[in-house]
Amino acid sequence: MSEKLYLYPVWLRIWHAINALMFLVLLVTGVSLQYSNPDYQLIRFDYAVTYHNIAGIILAFNYLIFLFGNILTGNAVFYKLRRKGLVDKLLKQMNYYISGTFKGEHTPFPVTKKRKFNPLQKVAYLATMYMMIPVMIITGVALLFPEMIIMNVMNLSGIYLTALLHGIVSIFLLIFLVIHLYFSTMGSSPTSNFKSIVNGYHEPH
């Protein structure tokens, strides 16, 4: 087996743990609020509101740690995406996930010290961390302080539209979470990638 690569520094692992925990709290409380029923409450309504707001605030501050951490430590370089040949690279990686991995083929873009993510991961993480998460934070803050929201947009309630956008993006984030967890099992062993985010070392195939 190749030498282990130290790819996940302490600050990144702490950020990831807080982010994952807050995301789960937001998911559970969000579902409870969305489908609240006085007779069948997943979480008591007032508790769900409180926990959701607290988790959202923590996640927002944690996101700032992610941004500044990327800039100050150079971790941002792993998110740089080159458009030249991108489509071919994405198709190659998709083909590996769909069939290659089940045939015992080697990943077309193995992890190295200079390449932490394959092209498909880069696109997914860029869309998640630099698009969807900011939208969730902005709409979440707006719903926390509804006086900030434009009351009427094309004869529709601004609060309703903000809540709708918040809910739609949360569904996409849930889909991302499920896929992320599944792909995380595709390491040198089903648990190796989970261990790496705990001890910081990636285990190559």
KEVEX-921474 format. One record per residue (C-alpha): x, y, z. Coordinates in pm, whole numbers, padded with zeros to 5 digits, m for minus. Layout:
! KEVEX-921474
<atom c1="X" c2="Y" c3="Z"/>
...
//
This chain:
! KEVEX-921474
<atom c1="00000" c2="00000" c3="00000"/>
<atom c1="00121" c2="00351" c3="m00080"/>
<atom c1="00226" c2="00589" c3="00193"/>
<atom c1="m00054" c2="00766" c3="00376"/>
<atom c1="m00108" c2="01130" c3="00283"/>
<atom c1="m00173" c2="01394" c3="00548"/>
<atom c1="m00446" c2="01595" c3="00374"/>
<atom c1="m00682" c2="01702" c3="00652"/>
<atom c1="m00524" c2="01942" c3="00906"/>
<atom c1="m00673" c2="01984" c3="01252"/>
<atom c1="m00863" c2="02305" c3="01173"/>
<atom c1="m01030" c2="02140" c3="00873"/>
<atom c1="m01132" c2="01833" c3="01071"/>
<atom c1="m01281" c2="02048" c3="01349"/>
<atom c1="m01467" c2="02258" c3="01092"/>
<atom c1="m01596" c2="01945" c3="00920"/>
<atom c1="m01718" c2="01793" c3="01248"/>
<atom c1="m01903" c2="02111" c3="01352"/>
<atom c1="m02046" c2="02153" c3="01002"/>
<atom c1="m02171" c2="01794" c3="00991"/>
<atom c1="m02327" c2="01813" c3="01339"/>
<atom c1="m02500" c2="02146" c3="01275"/>
<atom c1="m02623" c2="02026" c3="00937"/>
<atom c1="m02786" c2="01723" c3="01099"/>
<atom c1="m02948" c2="01942" c3="01367"/>
<atom c1="m03077" c2="02178" c3="01098"/>
<atom c1="m03205" c2="01886" c3="00893"/>
<atom c1="m03397" c2="01722" c3="01177"/>
<atom c1="m03538" c2="02047" c3="01316"/>
<atom c1="m03615" c2="02177" c3="00968"/>
<atom c1="m03815" c2="01866" c3="00881"/>
<atom c1="m03994" c2="01892" c3="01216"/>
<atom c1="m04086" c2="02257" c3="01145"/>
<atom c1="m04190" c2="02191" c3="00785"/>
<atom c1="m04421" c2="01903" c3="00871"/>
<atom c1="m04523" c2="02014" c3="01218"/>
<atom c1="m04839" c2="01852" c3="01348"/>
<atom c1="m04963" c2="01924" c3="01704"/>
<atom c1="m05060" c2="01558" c3="01744"/>
<atom c1="m04744" c2="01404" c3="01593"/>
<atom c1="m04451" c2="01633" c3="01662"/>
<atom c1="m04103" c2="01509" c3="01586"/>
<atom c1="m03971" c2="01787" c3="01811"/>
<atom c1="m04182" c2="02029" c3="02010"/>
<atom c1="m04235" c2="02335" c3="01788"/>
<atom c1="m04076" c2="02598" c3="02014"/>
<atom c1="m03777" c2="02371" c3="02079"/>
<atom c1="m03738" c2="02303" c3="01706"/>
<atom c1="m03737" c2="02677" c3="01631"/>
<atom c1="m03478" c2="02747" c3="01900"/>
<atom c1="m03247" c2="02459" c3="01804"/>
<atom c1="m03280" c2="02542" c3="01434"/>
<atom c1="m03188" c2="02907" c3="01490"/>
<atom c1="m02893" c2="02827" c3="01716"/>
<atom c1="m02757" c2="02562" c3="01478"/>
<atom c1="m02799" c2="02801" c3="01185"/>
<atom c1="m02602" c2="03076" c3="01359"/>
<atom c1="m02323" c2="02833" c3="01455"/>
<atom c1="m02309" c2="02700" c3="01097"/>
<atom c1="m02287" c2="03056" c3="00960"/>
<atom c1="m01990" c2="03142" c3="01183"/>
<atom c1="m01835" c2="02803" c3="01106"/>
<atom c1="m01864" c2="02886" c3="00736"/>
<atom c1="m01648" c2="03193" c3="00794"/>
<atom c1="m01386" c2="02963" c3="00946"/>
<atom c1="m01402" c2="02756" c3="00628"/>
<atom c1="m01354" c2="03061" c3="00405"/>
<atom c1="m01071" c2="03218" c3="00604"/>
<atom c1="m00911" c2="02879" c3="00667"/>
<atom c1="m00901" c2="02808" c3="00295"/>
<atom c1="m00742" c2="03145" c3="00222"/>
<atom c1="m00490" c2="03149" c3="00507"/>
<atom c1="m00372" c2="02788" c3="00477"/>
<atom c1="m00377" c2="02752" c3="00100"/>
<atom c1="m00646" c2="02483" c3="00113"/>
<atom c1="m00839" c2="02685" c3="m00146"/>
<atom c1="m00605" c2="02555" c3="m00417"/>
<atom c1="m00782" c2="02218" c3="m00404"/>
<atom c1="m01105" c2="02386" c3="m00518"/>
<atom c1="m00959" c2="02550" c3="m00829"/>
<atom c1="m01132" c2="02421" c3="m01139"/>
<atom c1="m00980" c2="02426" c3="m01486"/>
<atom c1="m01238" c2="02448" c3="m01761"/>
<atom c1="m01011" c2="02302" c3="m02029"/>
<atom c1="m01109" c2="01939" c3="m02079"/>
<atom c1="m01350" c2="01955" c3="m01785"/>
<atom c1="m01640" c2="01780" c3="m01958"/>
<atom c1="m01422" c2="01484" c3="m02060"/>
<atom c1="m01282" c2="01459" c3="m01707"/>
<atom c1="m01630" c2="01467" c3="m01555"/>
<atom c1="m01752" c2="01195" c3="m01790"/>
<atom c1="m01447" c2="00981" c3="m01711"/>
<atom c1="m01507" c2="01015" c3="m01337"/>
<atom c1="m01880" c2="00947" c3="m01374"/>
<atom c1="m01805" c2="00634" c3="m01574"/>
<atom c1="m01575" c2="00518" c3="m01295"/>
<atom c1="m01844" c2="00571" c3="m01032"/>
<atom c1="m02112" c2="00403" c3="m01245"/>
<atom c1="m01917" c2="00097" c3="m01360"/>
<atom c1="m01539" c2="00115" c3="m01317"/>
<atom c1="m01534" c2="00092" c3="m00939"/>
<atom c1="m01749" c2="m00225" c3="m00951"/>
<atom c1="m01505" c2="m00383" c3="m01198"/>
<atom c1="m01207" c2="m00321" c3="m00975"/>
<atom c1="m01063" c2="m00049" c3="m01200"/>
<atom c1="m00832" c2="00218" c3="m01060"/>
<atom c1="m00973" c2="00566" c3="m01009"/>
<atom c1="m00884" c2="00792" c3="m01305"/>
<atom c1="m00789" c2="01076" c3="m01070"/>
<atom c1="m00613" c2="00930" c3="m00765"/>
<atom c1="m00563" c2="01147" c3="m00458"/>
<atom c1="m00218" c2="01308" c3="m00429"/>
<atom c1="m00065" c2="01585" c3="m00221"/>
<atom c1="m00158" c2="01828" c3="m00498"/>
<atom c1="m00499" c2="01679" c3="m00587"/>
<atom c1="m00736" c2="01613" c3="m00300"/>
<atom c1="m01055" c2="01603" c3="m00511"/>
<atom c1="m01142" c2="01451" c3="m00845"/>
<atom c1="m01313" c2="01679" c3="m01103"/>
<atom c1="m01665" c2="01564" c3="m01011"/>
<atom c1="m01598" c2="01628" c3="m00642"/>
<atom c1="m01464" c2="01974" c3="m00721"/>
<atom c1="m01780" c2="02071" c3="m00908"/>
<atom c1="m02001" c2="01929" c3="m00633"/>
<atom c1="m01805" c2="02096" c3="m00351"/>
<atom c1="m01787" c2="02430" c3="m00533"/>
<atom c1="m02162" c2="02424" c3="m00592"/>
<atom c1="m02227" c2="02325" c3="m00231"/>
<atom c1="m01979" c2="02537" c3="m00039"/>
<atom c1="m01968" c2="02847" c3="m00257"/>
<atom c1="m02326" c2="02859" c3="m00386"/>
<atom c1="m02582" c2="02659" c3="m00188"/>
<atom c1="m02444" c2="02713" c3="00164"/>
<atom c1="m02423" c2="03095" c3="00115"/>
<atom c1="m02783" c2="03095" c3="m00014"/>
<atom c1="m02893" c2="02893" c3="00290"/>
<atom c1="m02716" c2="03131" c3="00528"/>
<atom c1="m02850" c2="03446" c3="00359"/>
<atom c1="m03209" c2="03319" c3="00343"/>
<atom c1="m03180" c2="03182" c3="00697"/>
<atom c1="m03066" c2="03518" c3="00833"/>
<atom c1="m03345" c2="03688" c3="00638"/>
<atom c1="m03606" c2="03456" c3="00790"/>
<atom c1="m03455" c2="03516" c3="01133"/>
<atom c1="m03496" c2="03890" c3="01075"/>
<atom c1="m03798" c2="03910" c3="00840"/>
<atom c1="m03800" c2="04290" c3="00852"/>
<atom c1="m03502" c2="04269" c3="00613"/>
<atom c1="m03711" c2="04097" c3="00345"/>
<atom c1="m03893" c2="04283" c3="00067"/>
<atom c1="m04256" c2="04227" c3="00155"/>
<atom c1="m04392" c2="04200" c3="m00199"/>
<atom c1="m04222" c2="04060" c3="m00509"/>
<atom c1="m04442" c2="04052" c3="m00821"/>
<atom c1="m04752" c2="04024" c3="m00602"/>
<atom c1="m04599" c2="03737" c3="m00405"/>
<atom c1="m04495" c2="03744" c3="m00042"/>
<atom c1="m04123" c2="03807" c3="m00008"/>
<atom c1="m04118" c2="03599" c3="00309"/>
<atom c1="m04286" c2="03310" c3="00129"/>
<atom c1="m04036" c2="03326" c3="m00160"/>
<atom c1="m03743" c2="03341" c3="00082"/>
<atom c1="m03874" c2="03042" c3="00277"/>
<atom c1="m03937" c2="02856" c3="m00050"/>
<atom c1="m03581" c2="02916" c3="m00171"/>
<atom c1="m03450" c2="02811" c3="00172"/>
<atom c1="m03648" c2="02488" c3="00152"/>
<atom c1="m03555" c2="02405" c3="m00208"/>
<atom c1="m03183" c2="02451" c3="m00146"/>
<atom c1="m03209" c2="02240" c3="00170"/>
<atom c1="m03345" c2="01953" c3="m00042"/>
<atom c1="m03047" c2="01978" c3="m00277"/>
<atom c1="m02813" c2="01981" c3="00024"/>
<atom c1="m02982" c2="01668" c3="00159"/>
<atom c1="m02928" c2="01497" c3="m00177"/>
<atom c1="m02565" c2="01606" c3="m00167"/>
<atom c1="m02528" c2="01463" c3="00185"/>
<atom c1="m02664" c2="01122" c3="00082"/>
<atom c1="m02436" c2="01106" c3="m00224"/>
<atom c1="m02140" c2="01236" c3="m00024"/>
<atom c1="m02182" c2="00963" c3="00238"/>
<atom c1="m02218" c2="00694" c3="m00028"/>
<atom c1="m01908" c2="00801" c3="m00222"/>
<atom c1="m01717" c2="00825" c3="00105"/>
<atom c1="m01741" c2="00446" c3="00127"/>
<atom c1="m01538" c2="00415" c3="m00197"/>
<atom c1="m01195" c2="00425" c3="m00038"/>
<atom c1="m00929" c2="00163" c3="00024"/>
<atom c1="m01195" c2="00018" c3="00255"/>
<atom c1="m01557" c2="00120" c3="00323"/>
<atom c1="m01447" c2="00305" c3="00638"/>
<atom c1="m01106" c2="00445" c3="00535"/>
<atom c1="m01239" c2="00784" c3="00420"/>
<atom c1="m01433" c2="00824" c3="00742"/>
<atom c1="m01116" c2="00746" c3="00940"/>
<atom c1="m00920" c2="01001" c3="00735"/>
<atom c1="m01145" c2="01288" c3="00840"/>
<atom c1="m01078" c2="01185" c3="01201"/>
<atom c1="m00701" c2="01127" c3="01195"/>
<atom c1="m00616" c2="01349" c3="00896"/>
<atom c1="m00448" c2="01079" c3="00686"/>
<atom c1="m00580" c2="00961" c3="00351"/>
<atom c1="m00521" c2="00594" c3="00272"/>
<atom c1="m00449" c2="00544" c3="m00102"/>
<atom c1="m00581" c2="00234" c3="m00277"/>
//
